[in-house]
Amino acid sequence: MPECQAVTFELTAEASSCLLPRISQILARRDVTPHELRARCAQGRMTVRLACAALDANTRQTIEGNLRQLIGLHRLETQLHPVRQAA
């Protein structure tokens, strides 16, 4: 079984009514449900924070690559976090 890590994606893109559905579609194609999704719109730009509890490296890289192809993207940052094991 591939090792998984918690991942947070933060992106800034041109504000668009179709940005959030496009992000949701990227996740849905991989059967990924985020545990956090926050979006803010100001001054013509939208900032989105998307957190996933555990993704394998291949899925994370695929999602990151798809996010980088979003029209109007200005910035994308990916943060990896260790997955906490239950005691």
Summary of the structure (lengths in Angstrom):
residues: 87
radius of gyration: 13.2
end to end distance: 20.2
largest distance: 45.4
contacts: 218
relative contact order: 0.35
helix: 25%
strand: 45%
